[in-house]
Amino acid sequence: MKIAVINGSPKGAYSITLQTVEYLRRKFPDHTFEVLHAGKEIKALERDFSKATALLTSADAILFSYPVYTFLAPSQLHRFIELIKEHGLDLSGKYVSQITTSKHFYDITAHRYIEENVLDLGMRYIRGLSADMEDLLTKQGQHDAQAFFHRFLWSIEADCFTVGTTPAPHISNPASVLDTDCKKSGDRDVLILTDLTDQSSPLANMILRFTQVLPHQTRIVNLSEYPFDGGCLGCFRCAVSEKCVYRDGFDTFLREKIQTADAIVYAFSISDHSMGARFKLYDDRNFCNGHRTVTVGMPVGYLISGAYSREENLKTVIEARAETGGNFLTHVATDEFNTDQEIDRLAKALDFALTTGHTAPQNFYGVGGMKIFRDLIYEMRGMMRADHKFYKKRGIYDFPQKKRLASLKMYLVGFLLGNQTILKKMGNAMNEGMLAPYKKLFEMMDKTGNH
């Protein structure tokens, strides 16, 4: 497969993000990666866009590679996307994804920017990889890069992707009921958590179809049937005892009936731009687990009835919930357009995650959220005893002020950047030095043949 890599970094070949592409090129030699340094060559491309046109139109798939700059992609990449639209390139139907590096400060909004633009172009978007700048130099980072590309290839083969839509009044596209014997080949326990009060509703049909097409056993927990004594009181009793002050057994129910599942699919109808009051009650009562990410690694999915494409804040909430919980968000299926296909895609994506154990590194929502809670729990550890024990045991207290060597290095870099005389004498040595660890990695790969 020929993959067009659009390098949006103004540093060109010296881009740290581009090193992940170089790593993938060596790991997947059966595929061709052709790089266009759009960020560095943007002025030339404004004068003559033919090189970009030839590459984009001939490629089987497109991969945007760029560093996150101030919430979004660099301005050079913004301009490149403008040029694509100005030249009227027909890229509809092409598969596309992205790779970024950052410190996870609003990487999500950068990814969303690319996603929205490629969907405008009628392309088939596959969720990208958001990595820390130094991830590729670690075993875990290398694993994540390979896992991303495996998922990218699988998504193309399985025809699993995000499609663009034009906002319009919501008209439910009912899910069809299959006439099959529904034999299950998988052995995983998939929980469908819902607040279903109308068994003849569009949501009920969505749930029914999903249970039929998923190759694993499912069980439904209907929150409308649970005997809640009331909503969370914010009394913090559970912070010490891990038990809720209510005696309706919810804490035991949560830990033994819900969190024991291999995967969770949340099913709801949009109400007041949210999941509804009953679901919110359930979420609040989860505080009996404090801020403990007890379901890390568990894949999750959503079945949603309603005009989800117009609910940007709800979209953010859903993604942020998955990220801060350490869960892989497989797919969100709605009944807006092609309901059956969306449900089938959710079933396929969830099955893929369950059978391969696929996970993904956290983006800004997860990394930022956990750092906030890390500091909060440490400060309140005298009261939040259960959380403190959980965080301490799992090494979540990774306070940056303890990284003294890294801090000293930054002082040295700051000194060099502030001295024009030294910078002139160094020439390109600083960029070369930044790429040196990656070159060492690639030399080792070439030497050992570990592709």
BASE-599220 format. One line per field, with one value per residue (C-alpha): residue number from 1; x, z, y; chain. Coordinates in Angstrom, 3 decimals, always signed. Layout:
# BASE-599220
seq	c(NUM, ...) .
c1	c(X, ...) .
c3	c(Z, ...) .
c2	c(Y, ...) .
mol	c(A, ...) .
This chain:
# BASE-599220
seq	c(1, 2, 3, 4, 5, 6, 7, 8, 9, 10, 11, 12, 13, 14, 15, 16, 17, 18, 19, 20, 21, 22, 23, 24, 25, 26, 27, 28, 29, 30, 31, 32, 33, 34, 35, 36, 37, 38, 39, 40, 41, 42, 43, 44, 45, 46, 47, 48, 49, 50, 51, 52, 53, 54, 55, 56, 57, 58, 59, 60, 61, 62, 63, 64, 65, 66, 67, 68, 69, 70, 71, 72, 73, 74, 75, 76, 77, 78, 79, 80, 81, 82, 83, 84, 85, 86, 87, 88, 89, 90, 91, 92, 93, 94, 95, 96, 97, 98, 99, 100, 101, 102, 103, 104, 105, 106, 107, 108, 109, 110, 111, 112, 113, 114, 115, 116, 117, 118, 119, 120, 121, 122, 123, 124, 125, 126, 127, 128, 129, 130, 131, 132, 133, 134, 135, 136, 137, 138, 139, 140, 141, 142, 143, 144, 145, 146, 147, 148, 149, 150, 151, 152, 153, 154, 155, 156, 157, 158, 159, 160, 161, 162, 163, 164, 165, 166, 167, 168, 169, 170, 171, 172, 173, 174, 175, 176, 177, 178, 179, 180, 181, 182, 183, 184, 185, 186, 187, 188, 189, 190, 191, 192, 193, 194, 195, 196, 197, 198, 199, 200, 201, 202, 203, 204, 205, 206, 207, 208, 209, 210, 211, 212, 213, 214, 215, 216, 217, 218, 219, 220, 221, 222, 223, 224, 225, 226, 227, 228, 229, 230, 231, 232, 233, 234, 235, 236, 237, 238, 239, 240, 241, 242, 243, 244, 245, 246, 247, 248, 249, 250, 251, 252, 253, 254, 255, 256, 257, 258, 259, 260, 261, 262, 263, 264, 265, 266, 267, 268, 269, 270, 271, 272, 273, 274, 275, 276, 277, 278, 279, 280, 281, 282, 283, 284, 285, 286, 287, 288, 289, 290, 291, 292, 293, 294, 295, 296, 297, 298, 299, 300, 301, 302, 303, 304, 305, 306, 307, 308, 309, 310, 311, 312, 313, 314, 315, 316, 317, 318, 319, 320, 321, 322, 323, 324, 325, 326, 327, 328, 329, 330, 331, 332, 333, 334, 335, 336, 337, 338, 339, 340, 341, 342, 343, 344, 345, 346, 347, 348, 349, 350, 351, 352, 353, 354, 355, 356, 357, 358, 359, 360, 361, 362, 363, 364, 365, 366, 367, 368, 369, 370, 371, 372, 373, 374, 375, 376, 377, 378, 379, 380, 381, 382, 383, 384, 385, 386, 387, 388, 389, 390, 391, 392, 393, 394, 395, 396, 397, 398, 399, 400, 401, 402, 403, 404, 405, 406, 407, 408, 409, 410, 411, 412, 413, 414, 415, 416, 417, 418, 419, 420, 421, 422, 423, 424, 425, 426, 427, 428, 429, 430, 431, 432, 433, 434, 435, 436, 437, 438, 439, 440, 441, 442, 443, 444, 445, 446, 447, 448, 449, 450, 451) .
c1	c(+0.000, +1.241, +0.881, +1.262, +2.810, +2.034, +4.709, +3.241, +6.279, +8.192, +11.364, +11.023, +13.247, +14.223, +10.686, +10.479, +7.005, +8.368, +10.645, +7.581, +6.855, +10.463, +10.061, +6.891, +8.585, +11.197, +8.693, +6.320, +8.573, +5.711, +4.188, +5.565, +5.749, +6.254, +6.840, +5.889, +7.439, +4.388, +5.274, +8.740, +7.869, +4.570, +5.708, +6.844, +3.593, +1.633, +3.387, +3.112, +0.853, +1.369, +3.751, +1.205, -1.622, +0.227, +1.097, -2.316, -4.301, -2.042, -1.829, -3.925, -4.008, -2.916, -1.161, -0.812, +2.304, +2.804, +3.600, +0.768, +1.177, -1.006, -4.108, -3.992, -1.815, +0.929, -0.196, +1.722, -0.466, -3.541, -2.439, -1.767, -5.331, -6.592, -4.617, -6.159, -9.617, -8.658, -7.379, -10.537, -8.768, -11.126, -9.890, -13.282, -13.177, -9.476, -8.478, -6.729, -5.283, -2.738, +0.263, +1.163, +3.723, +3.221, +3.056, -0.640, -1.735, -4.951, -3.787, -7.457, -8.451, -5.621, -6.783, -10.369, -9.281, -7.734, -10.658, -13.244, -11.325, -10.761, -14.417, -15.286, -13.342, -15.357, -12.434, -12.635, -11.133, -9.395, -8.515, -4.883, -1.953, -1.174, +2.277, +4.570, +7.666, +9.925, +7.577, +9.324, +12.522, +10.705, +9.543, +5.982, +6.073, +7.365, +4.622, +1.992, +3.257, +3.073, -0.339, -1.629, -0.468, -1.864, -5.213, -4.880, -4.382, -7.154, -9.572, -8.976, -9.456, -12.558, -13.964, -14.237, -14.012, -15.674, -17.814, -18.768, -22.317, -24.190, -26.158, -29.886, -33.015, -32.823, -34.945, -34.354, -33.131, -34.349, -32.077, -33.300, -33.848, -31.880, -33.423, -30.529, -29.851, -27.258, -24.576, -21.699, -18.084, -16.497, -16.143, -16.009, -18.526, -19.852, -22.116, -24.711, -25.517, -28.688, -31.618, -34.327, -37.938, -39.572, -39.004, -40.405, -38.069, -35.364, -32.757, -34.294, -33.966, -30.341, -29.548, -31.289, -29.335, -26.055, -26.640, -27.251, -24.229, -21.626, -19.788, -19.649, -22.171, -23.946, -25.881, -28.008, -28.124, -31.083, -30.599, -34.308, -34.832, -32.192, -33.603, -31.472, -32.115, -31.038, -28.326, -24.809, -24.780, -21.166, -20.595, -17.145, -17.846, -16.786, -13.425, -12.436, -14.440, -14.970, -18.635, -21.549, -23.625, -26.735, -27.780, -29.124, -26.081, -24.906, -21.190, -21.294, -23.487, -21.021, -17.960, -19.471, -21.960, -20.525, -16.780, -16.256, -17.221, -14.626, -16.164, -18.966, -21.301, -23.285, -26.683, -28.857, -31.091, -29.849, -31.803, -31.137, -27.736, -26.761, -27.291, -30.319, -30.860, -30.783, -27.434, -26.137, -27.263, -25.353, -22.239, -22.392, -22.779, -19.594, -17.826, -17.773, -14.718, -13.284, -10.833, -9.526, -9.171, -10.204, -11.215, -7.980, -7.594, -11.279, -12.697, -15.910, -18.431, -21.651, -25.094, -26.750, -30.176, -30.428, -28.718, -25.261, -23.477, -24.715, -23.712, -20.072, -19.919, -21.379, -18.792, -16.055, -17.535, -17.701, -14.124, -12.786, -14.524, -12.841, -9.427, -9.371, -10.581, -7.849, -10.442, -10.139, -13.118, -13.895, -16.749, -19.880, -22.866, -25.883, -29.241, -28.758, -27.402, -27.083, -27.887, -27.245, -23.777, -22.853, -23.950, -22.061, -18.933, -19.202, -19.515, -16.488, -14.352, -15.252, -14.490, -11.117, -10.223, -11.289, -9.499, -6.248, -6.084, -5.611, -5.130, -3.923, -1.848, -3.881, -4.327, -4.679, -7.958, -6.455, -2.949, -4.129, -7.010, -4.863, -2.214, -4.886, -6.223, -2.702, -1.969, -5.412, -5.317, -1.793, -2.853, -5.971, -4.359, -5.208, -8.898, -8.860, -7.201, -8.422, -7.457, -4.060, -3.355, -4.441, -2.315, +0.732, +0.556, +0.293, +3.021, +0.671, +2.577, +5.042, +5.654, +7.796, +9.728, +11.546, +13.120, +16.153, +18.369, +15.702, +15.362, +19.128, +19.131, +16.457, +18.562, +21.438, +19.198, +17.785, +21.287, +22.248, +19.089, +19.694, +23.239, +23.321, +27.099, +27.023, +23.993, +25.813, +28.843, +26.678, +24.927, +22.616, +24.222, +21.232, +18.806, +21.295, +21.621, +17.868, +17.690, +20.753, +18.835, +16.457, +19.321, +20.846, +17.561, +17.300, +20.934, +20.283, +17.162, +19.099, +21.970, +19.807, +17.246, +14.511, +11.913) .
c3	c(+0.000, -0.871, +2.025, +1.493, +4.624, +4.942, +7.273, +8.717, +10.815, +9.706, +10.685, +7.733, +8.104, +11.601, +12.864, +15.974, +14.916, +11.583, +13.421, +14.272, +10.549, +9.966, +12.662, +11.021, +7.612, +8.984, +10.866, +7.894, +4.818, +2.677, +2.571, +0.914, +2.868, +0.644, +2.599, +1.539, +3.765, +3.518, +6.585, +5.394, +1.709, +2.067, +0.133, -2.807, -2.691, -2.855, -6.143, -7.549, -5.956, -8.607, -6.507, -3.685, -6.104, -7.700, -4.328, -2.715, -5.678, -6.283, -2.654, -1.226, +2.183, +3.744, +7.063, +8.575, +10.747, +12.841, +16.259, +18.215, +18.260, +20.575, +20.605, +16.891, +13.976, +12.834, +10.646, +7.735, +7.806, +8.058, +4.836, +3.178, +3.899, +2.456, -0.709, -1.001, -0.942, -3.191, -5.852, -5.612, -5.090, -5.013, -2.124, -1.274, -0.201, +0.713, +4.139, +6.371, +9.865, +11.805, +14.119, +16.527, +19.229, +22.114, +25.869, +25.467, +25.957, +23.926, +21.436, +21.205, +19.658, +17.141, +16.159, +15.936, +13.576, +11.138, +11.496, +10.694, +7.628, +6.115, +6.697, +4.795, +1.919, +2.070, +3.333, +5.564, +8.891, +11.242, +14.752, +14.996, +17.394, +19.979, +21.445, +23.877, +22.238, +23.740, +23.547, +20.573, +22.622, +25.041, +24.570, +25.383, +22.891, +20.177, +21.014, +20.837, +17.433, +16.034, +17.620, +16.017, +12.570, +12.990, +13.871, +10.897, +8.528, +10.207, +9.949, +6.207, +5.730, +7.964, +6.462, +9.944, +9.837, +10.787, +8.178, +7.924, +8.225, +7.598, +10.657, +10.138, +12.210, +13.835, +12.241, +13.756, +11.289, +13.045, +13.400, +11.705, +13.614, +12.232, +11.570, +12.741, +15.381, +16.928, +17.634, +19.667, +19.000, +21.524, +25.219, +26.615, +28.939, +27.368, +29.532, +28.016, +30.514, +29.695, +31.056, +28.927, +29.806, +26.416, +24.917, +21.571, +21.258, +18.589, +21.304, +22.166, +18.526, +18.466, +21.548, +20.072, +16.828, +18.673, +20.845, +17.682, +15.636, +18.428, +18.517, +22.335, +25.074, +26.302, +29.424, +29.972, +33.126, +33.005, +35.391, +35.297, +37.245, +39.939, +43.367, +44.022, +47.470, +46.100, +44.463, +45.766, +48.914, +48.633, +52.202, +51.483, +53.783, +51.000, +50.742, +53.979, +54.025, +50.270, +51.189, +50.326, +53.134, +51.356, +52.076, +48.627, +47.872, +44.941, +45.781, +45.831, +42.717, +40.896, +41.751, +41.312, +38.468, +36.315, +36.765, +36.370, +32.693, +29.924, +28.102, +28.633, +26.046, +27.228, +25.538, +25.911, +24.172, +24.213, +26.686, +27.417, +25.723, +28.087, +28.862, +31.044, +34.772, +35.634, +34.001, +35.773, +39.090, +38.254, +37.360, +40.597, +42.697, +41.132, +43.602, +45.931, +43.841, +44.351, +41.604, +41.206, +37.609, +38.380, +34.796, +33.063, +29.753, +29.445, +25.990, +25.911, +23.233, +22.847, +21.321, +21.109, +19.841, +18.917, +16.954, +18.300, +15.419, +16.762, +20.387, +20.481, +24.258, +24.745, +22.355, +24.453, +27.661, +26.230, +24.976, +28.156, +30.295, +28.386, +28.457, +32.162, +32.963, +30.849, +28.565, +24.806, +23.105, +20.279, +18.458, +18.941, +16.963, +16.453, +14.682, +12.621, +9.426, +8.366, +11.801, +10.944, +9.544, +12.578, +14.999, +12.992, +13.067, +16.839, +17.127, +14.895, +16.638, +20.087, +19.027, +17.650, +20.953, +22.987, +20.874, +20.393, +23.752, +21.886, +23.972, +23.147, +25.006, +26.760, +25.106, +26.885, +28.563, +30.225, +30.954, +32.103, +34.114, +35.980, +36.799, +38.287, +40.403, +41.268, +42.912, +44.469, +46.051, +47.386, +49.043, +50.528, +51.300, +54.994, +54.094, +50.677, +52.135, +49.610, +46.656, +48.177, +48.664, +45.079, +43.563, +45.629, +44.774, +41.028, +40.833, +39.818, +41.984, +39.215, +40.349, +37.752, +40.340, +41.280, +37.811, +38.692, +35.811, +33.248, +34.870, +34.721, +31.021, +30.370, +32.136, +29.783, +26.711, +27.904, +28.299, +24.779, +23.210, +24.935, +23.647, +19.980, +19.699, +20.781, +18.573, +15.497, +16.258, +16.841, +13.502, +13.116, +15.939, +18.277, +15.757, +15.019, +18.731, +19.165, +16.418, +17.614, +19.869, +17.013, +14.596, +17.148, +17.374, +13.586, +13.244, +15.769, +13.862, +10.563, +12.178, +13.792, +10.993, +13.553, +11.158) .
c2	c(+0.000, +3.473, +5.909, +9.645, +11.185, +14.883, +16.235, +19.422, +20.285, +23.395, +21.524, +19.175, +16.111, +17.241, +16.725, +14.552, +13.384, +12.189, +9.747, +7.662, +7.408, +6.350, +3.694, +2.376, +2.338, -0.036, -2.166, -2.500, -2.809, -4.170, -0.690, +2.435, +5.689, +8.741, +11.962, +15.454, +18.138, +20.368, +22.426, +23.345, +23.729, +25.562, +28.656, +26.553, +24.582, +27.835, +28.581, +25.059, +22.467, +19.800, +17.701, +17.518, +16.816, +13.905, +12.362, +12.752, +11.481, +8.458, +7.328, +4.502, +6.180, +9.470, +10.034, +13.506, +13.843, +16.972, +18.431, +20.055, +23.842, +25.952, +23.747, +22.917, +21.893, +24.318, +27.239, +25.759, +22.683, +24.889, +26.559, +23.206, +22.085, +25.371, +24.639, +21.172, +22.744, +25.656, +23.248, +21.166, +17.838, +14.882, +12.749, +11.263, +7.639, +7.665, +6.373, +8.885, +9.101, +11.138, +10.951, +13.754, +14.357, +16.748, +16.903, +16.165, +19.759, +19.842, +17.265, +16.322, +19.645, +19.346, +15.870, +17.078, +19.861, +17.390, +15.010, +17.701, +18.847, +15.424, +14.580, +17.767, +16.220, +13.005, +10.944, +7.885, +8.860, +6.406, +7.533, +8.602, +8.215, +10.890, +10.310, +12.053, +13.522, +10.840, +7.839, +6.267, +5.877, +3.546, -0.039, +0.966, +3.825, +1.524, -0.987, +1.764, +2.918, -0.606, -1.193, +2.004, +0.945, -2.571, -0.985, +1.383, -1.557, -3.560, -0.621, -0.400, -4.135, -4.252, -1.041, +0.523, +4.293, +7.584, +9.306, +12.954, +14.210, +17.430, +18.595, +18.155, +17.597, +14.193, +11.520, +8.106, +5.501, +2.339, -0.645, -3.787, -7.015, -9.940, -13.320, -15.483, -18.094, -15.718, -18.307, -16.871, -17.820, -15.441, -16.143, -12.590, -10.969, -7.761, -5.623, -3.290, -0.545, +1.357, +3.335, +1.802, +2.559, +1.894, -1.545, -0.379, +2.620, +3.074, +2.506, -0.868, -1.946, -0.771, -2.844, -5.891, -5.755, -5.238, -8.315, -10.328, -9.251, -9.193, -12.559, -12.513, -13.070, -9.952, -9.118, -6.041, -3.937, -1.571, +1.341, +2.102, -1.126, -0.549, +0.455, +3.539, +5.079, +8.452, +10.474, +11.103, +13.249, +14.350, +13.244, +11.711, +8.755, +6.398, +8.183, +6.493, +3.267, +2.636, +2.020, +4.283, +5.743, +4.464, +0.894, +0.071, -2.092, -0.010, -0.189, -4.006, -4.063, -1.813, -3.879, -7.341, -6.883, -4.102, -3.777, -7.527, -7.337, -7.608, -4.637, -2.130, -0.641, +2.378, +2.684, +5.774, +8.295, +11.887, +13.986, +17.658, +17.404, +14.601, +10.934, +11.651, +12.119, +8.411, +7.893, +10.995, +9.549, +6.372, +8.380, +10.355, +7.259, +5.874, +8.137, +5.153, +4.248, +7.712, +8.564, +5.032, +3.885, +0.325, -0.548, +0.456, -1.367, -2.244, -1.387, +0.628, +1.549, +3.501, +3.004, +6.414, +7.375, +11.050, +13.816, +13.031, +14.769, +18.111, +17.481, +18.590, +18.899, +15.448, +14.071, +15.634, +14.239, +10.715, +10.750, +12.359, +9.746, +6.946, +8.610, +9.448, +5.941, +4.331, +2.722, +2.251, +3.920, +1.499, +3.216, +5.331, +4.013, +6.268, +5.990, +9.153, +7.623, +3.988, +2.617, -1.026, -0.291, +1.800, -0.922, -3.535, -1.357, -1.073, -4.844, -5.410, -2.796, -4.107, -7.675, -6.521, -4.842, -7.877, -10.483, -8.530, -6.753, -3.482, -0.338, +3.160, +5.759, +8.443, +11.823, +15.184, +14.274, +11.230, +12.515, +15.950, +14.577, +12.058, +14.650, +16.874, +14.037, +12.898, +16.248, +16.428, +12.977, +13.486, +16.727, +15.095, +11.728, +12.005, +11.769, +10.071, +7.006, +4.452, +6.630, +7.389, +3.687, +2.961, +5.750, +4.857, +1.160, +1.822, +4.471, +7.276, +9.765, +10.670, +14.235, +16.086, +18.107, +14.909, +14.662, +16.767, +15.604, +16.533, +19.961, +20.559, +19.646, +22.253, +24.910, +24.058, +24.208, +27.534, +28.924, +27.827, +29.250, +32.579, +32.976, +34.047, +33.668, +30.019, +29.296, +30.597, +28.432, +25.369, +25.691, +22.693, +20.730, +21.109, +19.614, +16.852, +16.175, +15.895, +13.288, +11.353, +8.899, +8.089, +7.491, +5.139, +3.256, +2.942, +1.869, -0.888, -1.963, -2.068, -3.950, -6.609, -6.773, -6.191, -4.808) .
mol	c(A, A, A, A, A, A, A, A, A, A, A, A, A, A, A, A, A, A, A, A, A, A, A, A, A, A, A, A, A, A, A, A, A, A, A, A, A, A, A, A, A, A, A, A, A, A, A, A, A, A, A, A, A, A, A, A, A, A, A, A, A, A, A, A, A, A, A, A, A, A, A, A, A, A, A, A, A, A, A, A, A, A, A, A, A, A, A, A, A, A, A, A, A, A, A, A, A, A, A, A, A, A, A, A, A, A, A, A, A, A, A, A, A, A, A, A, A, A, A, A, A, A, A, A, A, A, A, A, A, A, A, A, A, A, A, A, A, A, A, A, A, A, A, A, A, A, A, A, A, A, A, A, A, A, A, A, A, A, A, A, A, A, A, A, A, A, A, A, A, A, A, A, A, A, A, A, A, A, A, A, A, A, A, A, A, A, A, A, A, A, A, A, A, A, A, A, A, A, A, A, A, A, A, A, A, A, A, A, A, A, A, A, A, A, A, A, A, A, A, A, A, A, A, A, A, A, A, A, A, A, A, A, A, A, A, A, A, A, A, A, A, A, A, A, A, A, A, A, A, A, A, A, A, A, A, A, A, A, A, A, A, A, A, A, A, A, A, A, A, A, A, A, A, A, A, A, A, A, A, A, A, A, A, A, A, A, A, A, A, A, A, A, A, A, A, A, A, A, A, A, A, A, A, A, A, A, A, A, A, A, A, A, A, A, A, A, A, A, A, A, A, A, A, A, A, A, A, A, A, A, A, A, A, A, A, A, A, A, A, A, A, A, A, A, A, A, A, A, A, A, A, A, A, A, A, A, A, A, A, A, A, A, A, A, A, A, A, A, A, A, A, A, A, A, A, A, A, A, A, A, A, A, A, A, A, A, A, A, A, A, A, A, A, A, A, A, A, A, A, A, A, A, A, A, A, A, A, A, A, A, A, A, A, A, A, A, A, A, A, A, A, A, A, A, A, A, A, A, A, A, A, A, A, A, A, A, A, A, A, A, A, A, A, A, A, A, A, A, A, A, A) .
